[in-house]
């Protein structure tokens, strides 16, 4: 007979909103979870973390603001921290409750990541305030270079996350750290147009770096004809088969269009999936992934 399995979702009301409340709430929640385990169920738990990640985000940013040599932490890192400490309390609470009942089963905490749709309409109308509340002036000074990244509602200024826990200006700055030579400073085009077309900005930049050599000095095709990804077509670049673009921005957009229309549209969204169609060498995907790791690390 197959084992019974259940996924239990724990809301923030079952977890409390601060450390003392969480410890007490976990004791109560652990009893309910232990009941299921005692009845023969295999249990997986998912949980809310809004109050906890907000507390961590506020603390990290205030600490970085007040102490030289320390920086604030992005929301993605604060979320990982919250998973760790919520999981720690749950793990200890459930194990203690099981031991009281003479049940000796392992309890483990797993940190997870999920891929979300950057164009989900919910991002434009957030319902929870997470982290410290800033004035509009503080938000402009501390986080953003563009008013487009701020959303004001009910006198609360919100920081608009566009990708990987970053605002558009933060994503642009991150990409710019990998863009040199002819392509230097074009992180804004890669960031905004990749997201507009639903392409991973890290992937787009990494393929470009591999194909053009721009990690050192960009190819002559890019320098002469603004052709970022070896696109073919007309008008011709120097009478050859490669296409000439009127500007570097247009060349970048043409390159991203190619990824979106000829790869993403067919479900080829990772270097491994794209490899056979994009390049003859099986090493292509490995090299692109190496660039992705480098871009993310900067």
C-alpha positions as CSV (number, residue, x, y, z in Angstrom):
1,X,0.0,0.0,0.0
2,X,1.4,3.4,-1.0
3,X,2.3,5.8,1.8
4,X,-0.1,8.7,2.5
5,X,1.4,12.0,1.6
6,X,0.2,15.5,2.3
7,X,1.4,19.1,1.7
8,X,0.5,21.5,4.5
9,X,0.5,25.2,4.0
10,X,1.1,27.3,7.1
11,X,-0.1,31.0,7.0
12,X,1.5,33.8,8.9
13,X,-1.2,33.7,11.5
14,X,0.1,30.2,12.4
15,X,3.7,31.5,12.6
16,X,3.4,34.8,14.5
17,X,5.0,38.1,13.5
18,X,8.1,38.2,15.7
19,X,10.6,35.8,17.3
20,X,8.7,35.2,20.6
21,X,5.4,34.8,18.9
22,X,6.9,32.4,16.3
23,X,8.3,30.1,19.0
24,X,4.9,29.9,20.7
25,X,3.0,29.5,17.4
26,X,5.4,26.8,16.3
27,X,4.6,24.7,19.4
28,X,0.9,24.8,18.6
29,X,1.4,24.1,14.9
30,X,3.8,21.3,15.6
31,X,1.1,19.4,17.6
32,X,-1.2,19.5,14.6
33,X,1.5,18.3,12.2
34,X,2.6,15.6,14.6
35,X,-1.0,14.3,14.7
36,X,-0.8,13.6,10.9
37,X,2.6,12.0,11.2
38,X,1.5,9.8,14.0
39,X,-1.4,8.8,11.8
40,X,1.0,7.5,9.2
41,X,1.2,10.5,6.8
42,X,4.4,11.7,5.1
43,X,4.2,15.5,5.6
44,X,5.7,18.3,3.5
45,X,5.3,21.9,4.8
46,X,5.2,25.1,2.9
47,X,4.8,28.4,4.8
48,X,4.3,32.1,4.6
49,X,7.2,34.4,5.4
50,X,6.0,38.0,4.9
51,X,6.3,39.3,8.5
52,X,9.7,37.5,8.9
53,X,11.2,38.6,5.6
54,X,10.0,42.1,6.3
55,X,11.7,42.1,9.7
56,X,15.0,40.8,8.3
57,X,14.9,43.2,5.4
58,X,14.3,46.2,7.7
59,X,17.1,45.1,10.1
60,X,19.6,44.5,7.4
61,X,19.0,47.8,5.6
62,X,19.1,49.8,8.8
63,X,22.3,48.1,9.9
64,X,23.9,48.8,6.5
65,X,22.7,52.4,6.6
66,X,24.2,53.1,10.1
67,X,27.5,51.2,9.9
68,X,30.3,51.9,7.4
69,X,31.6,48.9,5.4
70,X,28.3,47.1,5.5
71,X,25.6,47.0,2.8
72,X,21.9,46.4,2.7
73,X,20.6,42.9,1.6
74,X,18.4,42.3,-1.4
75,X,15.0,40.9,-0.8
76,X,15.9,37.6,-2.3
77,X,18.7,37.1,0.3
78,X,16.4,38.2,3.1
79,X,13.8,35.6,1.9
80,X,16.4,32.9,2.0
81,X,17.3,34.0,5.6
82,X,13.7,33.8,6.6
83,X,13.3,30.3,5.1
84,X,16.3,29.2,7.2
85,X,15.1,30.5,10.5
86,X,11.5,29.6,10.1
87,X,12.6,26.2,9.0
88,X,14.9,25.9,12.0
89,X,12.1,26.7,14.5
90,X,9.6,24.4,12.7
91,X,12.1,21.6,12.5
92,X,13.0,21.8,16.2
93,X,9.3,22.1,17.2
94,X,8.1,19.2,15.2
95,X,11.0,17.0,16.2
96,X,10.4,17.8,19.9
97,X,6.7,17.0,19.6
98,X,7.4,13.7,17.8
99,X,10.0,12.6,20.4
100,X,7.4,13.3,23.2
101,X,5.2,10.8,21.4
102,X,7.9,8.2,21.0
103,X,8.2,8.8,17.3
104,X,11.8,9.0,16.0
105,X,11.6,10.3,12.4
106,X,14.0,12.8,10.7
107,X,12.8,16.3,10.1
108,X,14.6,18.4,7.5
109,X,14.5,22.0,6.3
110,X,14.9,22.7,2.5
111,X,15.4,26.1,1.1
112,X,13.7,26.5,-2.3
113,X,13.7,28.9,-5.2
114,X,10.8,29.4,-7.6
115,X,10.6,31.0,-11.1
116,X,7.8,33.5,-11.4
117,X,6.3,35.4,-14.3
118,X,7.8,38.9,-14.3
119,X,4.7,40.2,-16.0
120,X,2.2,38.9,-13.5
121,X,-0.3,41.6,-13.0
122,X,-0.1,41.1,-9.2
123,X,3.3,42.8,-9.2
124,X,1.7,46.1,-10.2
125,X,-0.8,46.0,-7.3
126,X,1.0,44.5,-4.3
127,X,-1.2,44.0,-1.2
128,X,1.5,43.7,1.5
129,X,4.1,46.1,2.7
130,X,7.3,44.2,3.3
131,X,10.3,45.8,5.0
132,X,10.7,49.3,6.3
133,X,8.4,52.2,5.1
134,X,10.3,55.1,3.6
135,X,9.3,58.5,2.5
136,X,9.4,59.1,-1.3
137,X,12.6,61.2,-0.8
138,X,14.3,58.4,1.1
139,X,13.3,55.9,-1.5
140,X,14.6,58.0,-4.4
141,X,17.9,58.6,-2.6
142,X,18.6,55.1,-1.4
143,X,17.2,52.7,-4.0
144,X,16.4,54.1,-7.4
145,X,17.5,56.5,-10.1
146,X,14.2,56.6,-11.9
147,X,10.7,57.6,-10.6
148,X,9.3,54.8,-12.7
149,X,10.6,52.3,-10.1
150,X,8.4,53.9,-7.4
151,X,4.8,53.3,-6.8
152,X,2.9,55.4,-4.3
153,X,-0.3,54.2,-2.8
154,X,-2.0,55.3,0.4
155,X,1.0,57.5,1.2
156,X,3.3,54.5,1.1
157,X,6.1,54.6,-1.4
158,X,6.9,51.1,-2.7
159,X,10.0,49.8,-4.4
160,X,9.0,48.0,-7.6
161,X,10.9,44.7,-8.1
162,X,11.3,43.6,-11.7
163,X,13.6,40.7,-11.7
164,X,15.6,38.5,-9.3
165,X,14.8,40.7,-6.3
166,X,16.0,43.8,-8.0
167,X,14.6,47.0,-9.3
168,X,15.2,48.0,-12.9
169,X,18.1,50.3,-12.0
170,X,19.7,47.6,-9.8
171,X,19.4,45.0,-12.6
172,X,20.8,47.5,-15.1
173,X,23.8,48.2,-12.8
174,X,24.4,44.5,-12.3
175,X,24.4,43.8,-16.0
176,X,26.6,46.8,-16.7
177,X,29.3,45.3,-14.5
178,X,29.7,42.6,-17.1
179,X,29.5,44.8,-20.2
180,X,32.8,46.2,-21.6
181,X,34.3,47.5,-24.8
182,X,31.7,48.6,-27.4
183,X,28.8,47.3,-25.4
184,X,29.7,49.1,-22.1
185,X,26.8,50.9,-20.4
186,X,24.0,49.1,-22.3
187,X,22.7,47.2,-19.3
188,X,19.5,49.3,-19.5
189,X,18.7,48.0,-23.0
190,X,19.4,44.4,-22.1
191,X,17.4,44.6,-18.9
192,X,14.3,46.4,-20.2
193,X,14.0,44.7,-23.5
194,X,14.7,41.2,-22.2
195,X,12.0,41.6,-19.7
196,X,9.6,43.1,-22.3
197,X,10.2,40.0,-24.5
198,X,10.1,37.6,-21.6
199,X,13.7,36.5,-21.9
200,X,16.1,35.9,-19.0
201,X,18.4,39.0,-19.0
202,X,21.3,36.9,-17.6
203,X,20.9,34.5,-20.5
204,X,20.8,37.2,-23.1
205,X,23.9,39.0,-21.8
206,X,25.8,35.7,-21.4
207,X,25.1,34.5,-25.0
208,X,26.2,37.9,-26.3
209,X,29.4,37.8,-24.3
210,X,30.2,34.3,-25.7
211,X,29.3,35.1,-29.3
212,X,31.0,38.5,-29.6
213,X,34.0,38.3,-27.3
214,X,32.9,41.5,-25.6
215,X,34.3,40.3,-22.3
216,X,37.5,41.6,-23.8
217,X,37.0,43.4,-27.1
218,X,33.8,43.2,-29.1
219,X,33.8,41.7,-32.6
220,X,34.3,43.8,-35.7
221,X,30.7,42.8,-36.7
222,X,29.4,44.6,-33.7
223,X,31.8,47.6,-34.0
224,X,31.1,48.2,-37.7
225,X,27.4,47.2,-38.0
226,X,25.9,47.1,-34.5
227,X,25.2,43.4,-35.0
228,X,25.2,41.9,-31.5
229,X,24.4,38.2,-32.1
230,X,25.5,37.4,-35.6
231,X,22.0,38.1,-37.0
232,X,21.7,37.5,-40.8
233,X,19.6,39.6,-43.1
234,X,19.3,42.9,-44.8
235,X,20.4,45.6,-45.0
236,X,23.8,44.0,-45.4
237,X,26.9,44.6,-43.3
238,X,29.8,45.3,-45.8
239,X,28.0,43.4,-48.6
240,X,28.0,40.1,-46.6
241,X,25.1,37.9,-45.2
242,X,25.1,39.5,-41.8
243,X,22.7,42.3,-41.0
244,X,23.6,45.9,-40.3
245,X,21.6,47.8,-37.6
246,X,21.2,51.6,-37.5
247,X,22.2,51.7,-33.8
248,X,23.6,49.5,-31.1
249,X,20.3,49.6,-29.2
250,X,18.5,48.3,-32.3
251,X,21.2,45.6,-32.7
252,X,20.6,44.5,-29.0
253,X,16.9,44.4,-29.6
254,X,17.3,42.4,-32.8
255,X,19.4,39.9,-30.9
256,X,16.9,39.5,-28.1
257,X,14.1,39.2,-30.6
258,X,15.9,36.3,-32.1
259,X,16.1,34.5,-28.8
260,X,12.4,35.2,-28.0
261,X,11.0,34.3,-31.4
262,X,13.2,31.4,-32.4
263,X,14.0,29.8,-29.1
264,X,11.7,30.8,-26.2
265,X,8.6,30.6,-28.5
266,X,9.5,26.9,-29.0
267,X,10.1,26.2,-25.3
268,X,13.9,26.4,-25.7
269,X,14.6,28.6,-22.6
270,X,17.9,27.2,-21.2
271,X,21.4,26.9,-22.6
272,X,21.0,23.1,-22.6
273,X,17.7,23.3,-24.5
274,X,19.0,25.9,-27.0
275,X,22.4,24.2,-27.6
276,X,21.6,21.9,-30.5
277,X,19.8,24.6,-32.5
278,X,22.1,27.5,-31.6
279,X,25.6,25.9,-31.9
280,X,27.3,22.8,-33.3
281,X,29.5,22.3,-30.3
282,X,28.1,20.6,-27.2
283,X,30.4,22.8,-25.1
284,X,28.3,25.9,-26.0
285,X,25.8,25.4,-23.2
286,X,28.5,24.8,-20.7
287,X,30.2,28.1,-21.7
288,X,27.0,30.0,-21.6
289,X,26.3,28.7,-18.1
290,X,29.8,29.7,-17.0
291,X,29.0,33.3,-18.2
292,X,25.7,33.2,-16.5
293,X,27.4,32.3,-13.2
294,X,29.9,35.1,-13.7
295,X,27.2,37.7,-14.5
296,X,25.2,36.8,-11.5
297,X,28.2,36.9,-9.2
298,X,29.2,40.5,-10.1
